[in-house]
Amino acid sequence: MQLPKPEKDETFIMRLSKKQKEKLLELAKKGKYGNNASEVLRNLLESAYRKS
């Protein structure tokens, strides 16, 4: 059993259009930002935060 990681203990809910979800899945297929839509979104948010 894995214990939850403290830095990943919050939930973020976002509504996406079908087109936006498809774009996230396309990015996930490329593997540059992650392996699934959630990971892609998480990595893009972290990347944007680091740039600011």
Secondary structure, DSSP 8 states (H G I E B T S, - for coil): -----GGG---------HHHHHHHHHHHHHTSS-SSHHHHHHHHHHHHHHH-
